[in-house]
Amino acid sequence: MVGISERLSEFSARRLPYWRDKLEALSKRRQASPMYRADFLERLEQSFKDWSRRYAEAAATGERKAFFKTTSGFEVKPLYTPLDVKWLDYESDLGFSGQYPFTRGVYTTMYRGKLWTMRQFAGFGTPEDTNRRFRFLLEHGETGLSIAFDTPTLYGYDPDNPRCEGEVGKCGVSVATVRDMEIIFDGIPLDKVSVSMTINAPAAVLLAMLIVVAEKQGVPMRLLRGTTQTDILKEFIAQKEWAFTPEAHLRIIRDMMEFCTQNMPYWHYISISGYHIREAGATALQELAFTLMDGFTYVDLGVSSGMSVDQFAPRFSFFFNSTINFFEEIAKFRAARKIWATVLKEFYGAKDPRSMTLRFHTQTSGASLTWQQPLNNIVRTTIEALAAVLGGTQSLHTNSYDEAWALPTEEAVLVALRTQQIIAEETGVADTIDPLAGSYYVEWLTEQLVEGALKYFERIDELGGMLEAIKAGYPQREIHESAYRTQLAFERGEEVLVGVNKYTIPDEKPIRYLVVDEKVVKQQVERLQQVKRERDNEKVRKALENLRRAFEDESVNVMPYIIEAVKSYATLEEIMNVGREVFGTWSEPVII
């Protein structure tokens, strides 16, 4: 696995001067004014000085806060004017929707042609429970399925493993063999429904299970549409659910990229995720910078394996958080599109516009939900969802108001889905494209995020790239410090959390919430034991041995061998244990 580390470090060394050149160019261009005449700006500057004096007099008695800022620490001024965006060049900075640099949206017609996909994250308990929830959501207007897996599945363990006690089916559905996946998709035509799977360490195994289930439905893998998250770098940064060493995981991701490029033209084999980075305590700027740097690392991985960037990059997708700081979230999404398009074109030499288009799914912030006064969460989620739509998301999950208590009830998830539908059908915000473009504040804030991200890119590549930065604990430490500062601000009352540190209700009563039946463990273990009794265990042994040899030979693509093991009804843990034995695991550095 040493080869992967060395190749990624080579890209990092090549990128470093590029970031420095971009930062220097940003600094220089702020002296120019392509959109405004010099005499206009001179008059405006004098008028603004006069207004500023009056403002200072009016504010002399005090303002609501001593310091107004975004979550990323950008100071927010009382008023923005053309003076704050005099550097703006419409064609190079904004352009038109569906055209480079895609700041205003990745598709020409955006929501006037087709609304975003309403993809509610779902899954709990047994496969039967999840199948019923999927059918319920589809009946009520959901347009894409998104599977939540329980913690044992996310780590690659079977439900009968002692370390899984108390976790089976609790935060998602329990999956141990392809039999579980057959039940989840029973009666759900995989040639007609797009499927997203939030799975990372065992992503290759769950994708193999979906391929096998589809084949049993008569649907060839080339027709499957959807996404596996597969973003192991953000696991090492934030969510902490990995199985092997970073290099081993990256090798398997490389094999997935090659396999899907050749065999699954509609499958997005990696969804580069900032969501969990943000939930761990990152600012909007950190989410933007670390997510995009993860994305560049996966581009490096694909190019270093011998593929051209235009072979694989068109099927990269992204997954962002939308939290409560409304304008910063909108600016973050616009900055992400602009940065990705620019770097893919300028540094990586992409020619296909699809390689440059940053398409993303959004989920409203789980961390912003409170168990106190949970109905307030409906308002929070609505604002966050609106920011995602105004920021140009391609698909959206809206959190349910009861999720600070447990997985959502049917009633709560229906309110969450209706929130999206009301935004889409009643508000008019989807009738015009990028309606906040040209806002002095939004354009200024977008530029601040672009510049801040470039500075983070420079620092990460100074450390040798994202893989080396993770090994050194750099992004982990940055997020930890940000989360600590945020918590202190709430505890001191410097930031308000309605219903928690202000406008509280004493002796608040709990709400009715979803309780996962403890019978789930028994049912899942019994099904697992039945599968083991009924399968051809010699076939399983041979499949796992073939997989072991494939893991040991880095020149071999492991995907066909994982599919072979899944078809034999080898369990998730049996397959992952082969990898643990071959690759070993990894411990992160101490950062505190």
Order of alpha helices (4+ residues) and beta strands (2+ residues): alpha-alpha-alpha-beta-beta-alpha-beta-alpha-alpha-beta-alpha-beta-alpha-beta-beta-alpha-alpha-alpha-beta-alpha-alpha-beta-alpha-beta-alpha-alpha-alpha-alpha-alpha-alpha-alpha-alpha
